[in-house]
Amino acid sequence: EEIVAFMDDAPGDYFIDFAYGHGLEECKATENAFRKMAIAAYDGDPAARSVDEVLLCYPGILAIIYHRVAHEFYKKDLSLLARLIAEIAHSKTGIDIHPGARIGPGFFIDHGSGVVIGETTQIGDDVMLYHNVTLGARRFSHGKRHPTIGNRVIIGAGAKILGPVKIADDARVSYNSVVIEDLKKTNDSDIFYI
């Protein structure tokens, strides 16, 4: 009943209150992640006019807010509830993030339509994705099957990163790339592109 009411409300305060009331004290960390995410989106998008605009109008932000809450339920083995929240987000934003994905602070999805992030994906801090990015699997098996993305990575529109590959810190993955092997740095001072 409370989840159905949530569908018509803004995701922030109501859901955080719901989560606190059900023993998820970790949501305080999630609240801090919301703040960092909104500031990262505002700072990273020259079209943004205010943090309020980012929070209220950017589908990538809405999807991440839903994901942060769904992920807390997923960690508590409430997988059905977590998946329901993820599907609500998917239907509202066109962004499909599995609640098992681990996403660091400062993550931003610009535009967002068509983004898919699989269950065992790990995303570092301050990562930016554009629309139609897939962080997916190459095989349907148990265990680690999705990418690990380092810190400060930018992934261009339409890129597909498939399988349990690792993308090193500071990488720039070009639009429409298909990555099926690890992307490693050869020099600590380089920012590299594929």
N, C-alpha and C positions, 0 to 999 in steps of 0.2 A: 504494500500500500504506500509506504513512504517513497519507494523507488518510482512508482507511477507519478506521484506528486512532483518528484524531482524533474521529470521530463518537461514540465511546464515552467520550471523556475530557472533562474540563473545558477550556474554550477558552483559558484564560489561559496558564499556563506552558508547556505542551506546544507550543502553536502558536507562541508567541514564540520558543522554542528552535528549532523547525522553520524559522521565517522567518530567524532569525539565521544558521542553518546554510546557508541558500541565498542569502546575500548581500544581505539586506534590512536594512541597518543603520538605515534610517529607522524601524524598529520601536521604537527607543528613544523617539522622539517619540510614537509610538502608545502606548507604555506610560505616558508622562506624561499623555496624553489620557485613558487609562483612569482614572487617579487623579482627575483633575479631574471627569470624568463621574460617578464614584461619589460624590464629595463633593457635587456639584451635586444629584444625585438625593436624597441623604440630607437635605441642607439644604432642598430644595424640597418634600419630602413629609412632612407632619406625621404620617403613619401609619408612617413608617420608624422602627424601633427601634434599628438599628445599621447601620454601613456594610457589615458582613458580610452582614446580611439583604438589603440592596440588591444586593450583588454576586451573591449566590447565588439569590435568589428573584424578581428583577424581570425579566420577559421583555424589557422595553425595553433594559435594560442588557446582557443577553446578546446581543440583536440588534446593538447598537452595537459590542460587542466583536468579534463576527464581522465586522461591516462594516469596522471599522478594519483588520483583517487582510486581508480581501478587497480593500479599496481599494489596499493596498500592492501586492498582486499585479496588480491592474488597471493601476496606474501603470507596472508593469514589462512590460506587454503580455502577461501571462499570463492572458488573459481567460477561458479555459475554467476554469482553477483558481479564479479569482475568482468566477465564476458558480456553480460547485459549492459553494463556501463560502457564498455568498449563499442558495442554495437549501436548504442544511442549516439555516441560521439561520431561513429562512422556515418550514420544516417544523417546527422546534422551538418557534417563538415566535408564528407567525401574522403576523409583521411582514416586509414585503417591501421591502428596500432594495437598489436596484441598486448594484453595486460601483463604478460610475462616479460616483455622487453624492459631492459634496464637502461634508463636514460639519465645522463648527468645533468647538472644545473647549467643554465644559460643556453639550452637547446632552443632552436627557432626553426619553424617551418614557414618559408615565405610562399604565399599563395596557397599551396597545400593540396589542391585537388589531385587525386590519384596516388597519393603517397601510401605505400604499404611497408610496414615494419613488422617483421616476424618475431615469434615468441622468444627465441634465444639470442636475439640481437642485443648487443651491448654498445651503447653510445657514450662517448666521453663528454667532457665539459666543453661548453661554448661551441657546439657544432651547429652548422646551418645547412638545411636542405631546401631545395626548390621543388616545385610541383612535379608530379609523375615519377618520383624516385621510388625504387623498390629495393628494400634491404631484405632479400628473400633467401629461400633454401634452394638447393639443387637436387636434393634427394629427400624423400619422405621417410625419415628414420628418427629414432629417439636420440636424445643427446644434443650436443651443440651442432646446429645446422645452419645458423644465420651469421652474418658478419659481425665483427668487432670493429668499431670505428673509434679512432683515437681522439685526442683533444684538438680543438680549434680547426676541425676539418670542414671544408665547404664542398658540398656535393651538388653539382649542377642539374638542371631540369632534365628529366628523362633518364637519368643514369640508373643502371641496374647493377647492384653489387650482390652477388649470389654465392651462397655456400658459406662455410665457416672461415672465410678469409679475414685477414687483419689489414686495416688501413691505418698507417702510421700517423702520428701527430702532425698537424700542420699541412696535411695533403690537400690538394685541390683536385677534385674529380670532375672532369669536364662533362658538359651536357651530352646526353645520349651515349655515354660510355657504357660498356659492359665489362665488369671486373669480376674475374673468376679465380684470380691468384692474389696472394698477399702483395700489398703495395708498401714497400719499405723505403726508409730514408737511406741515402748513401752518405750524406754529410749533415751533421747537426745544424749547420747554419742555413741549409737549403730549405726553401719552401718549394715543393715540387708538384708537378701537374701530371695528369694522365689524360 
